[in-house]
Each structure stands twice: as structure tokens, then as C-alpha cells.
Amino acid sequence: GLLQTITEKLKEFAGGLVTGVQS
């Protein structure tokens, strides 16, 4: 559903932020 899609996008976004901070 739409909520699941949004959740997945938020996970990807958060993962990108974490990777950016760590590098």
C-alpha cells in the first residue's frame, strides 16, 4: 500500500543520511 511505500522511502532516506554522516 501507499503507507508501506512511504515507509520504505523513509528507510532509504534515513540509511542515506547515516551513510553520509559515517563517511
C-alpha distances in whole Angstrom, upper triangle without the diagonal:
4,6,5,6,9,10,11,13,15,16,17,19,20,21,23,25,26,27,29,31,32,33
4,5,5,6,9,10,11,12,14,15,17,18,20,21,23,24,26,27,29,30,32
4,5,5,6,9,10,10,12,14,15,16,18,20,21,22,24,26,27,28,30
4,5,5,6,9,10,11,12,14,15,16,18,20,21,22,24,26,27,29
4,5,5,6,9,10,11,12,14,15,17,19,20,21,23,25,26,27
4,5,5,6,9,10,10,12,14,15,16,18,20,21,23,24,26
4,5,5,6,9,10,10,12,14,15,16,18,20,21,22,24
4,5,5,6,9,10,10,12,14,15,16,18,20,21,23
4,5,5,6,9,10,11,12,14,15,16,18,20,21
4,5,5,6,8,10,10,12,14,15,16,18,20
4,5,5,6,9,10,10,12,14,15,16,18
4,6,5,6,9,10,10,12,14,15,16
4,5,5,6,9,10,11,12,14,16
4,5,5,6,9,10,11,12,14
4,5,5,6,9,10,11,12
4,5,5,6,9,10,11
4,5,5,6,9,10
4,5,5,6,9
4,6,5,6
4,6,5
4,6
4
